[in-house]
Amino acid sequence: MAGGASYRLVDQGLLDAALVPVVYAGAMLAAAIGALIVGALHDRFGPRVVLTVPVLVAAVPPLAFAATLPAVLQVVAVALMRASSRSHR
């Protein structure tokens, strides 16, 4: 999905193609932070915490591909997607 969102941002002229690796690196950072947060919450509250991951993942496509959202919010959606998709592993 990060690739699709990046393509869309570049195609619409909202993001320079040279910044795609930077956005991807930021998304990877969000994935690492998300995994640490979910892991800490899992240790404290148990496996129920992992049930929130599908809710986060379901929220991402409307945010990442909404035509009316600014580029900043679409980049945030990509970061959220990476954080939520890696946190359950």
N, C-alpha and C positions, 0 to 999 in steps of 0.2 A: 504494500500500500504506500509506503514512503516514496517508492519510485513513481507511482501514479500521481501522487499529490505533487511531487517535485516537477514532473512533466507538465502538469496542469498550471502550476505557478509560473514556470518558464514560458509556456505556450501563451499565457495571457499577458505576459510582460510584467508580471508582478515581482519576479525574482530573476536576477541575472544568472545565466547558466554557470558562471564561475563560482557562485555561492552555493550551488547544490551540495557539494561535498561538505561545506560548513554546516548546512542545515542537517545533513545526514549525521555528521559527527555530533551535533547537538541532540539529535534524536537518540543516538546511541548512549549519550550521557544521561538522557532522560530515562532510558531503559535500565541503566545501571542504578540510578537513584530510585526508580520505581521498584526494582527488585529488592533493594535494601529496605525500603519502607514496608513493602508487603511482607518481607521476611520477618522484620521486627514486630509487625502487627500480628503475624501468624504465631510467633513465639509467645506473645502476650495473651492473645485472645483465642487461639486455636485455629483449626482449619476452616472455620466459617468465613474467615476473612477472604479466602481465595474465591468464595462465591461472588464477591463484588467485581471480580475481574471481567466476567462477561458483560456486566452493565457498562463498565468503562469502555470496553471494546465496541459495544453497540452504539455508543455515543459518538464515536470517531467519524465514520463515513459522512454523516450529515454535516459535521463541522468541516472536515477536510475538503469536501467537494461542493459546498454551498457557494452558489454564484455571487451572493451578496455580501459575504464576509470579507473583511480586509485580509490582506496577505499575512499580517501578523497573527491573526486568529487561526488561519489555515496552518501556519507553521506550528503554532501551539497544538493544534489538533494532531499533527504528525508526531510531535513529541509525546502527547498523551497516548497515541496509538502505540508507540514504541514502549513506553513505560508500562502500559497495561498488557501488552502482548508478551513481554518478557518476564513479567513479575510472577507468573504462575509456574515457572520452570524451576 
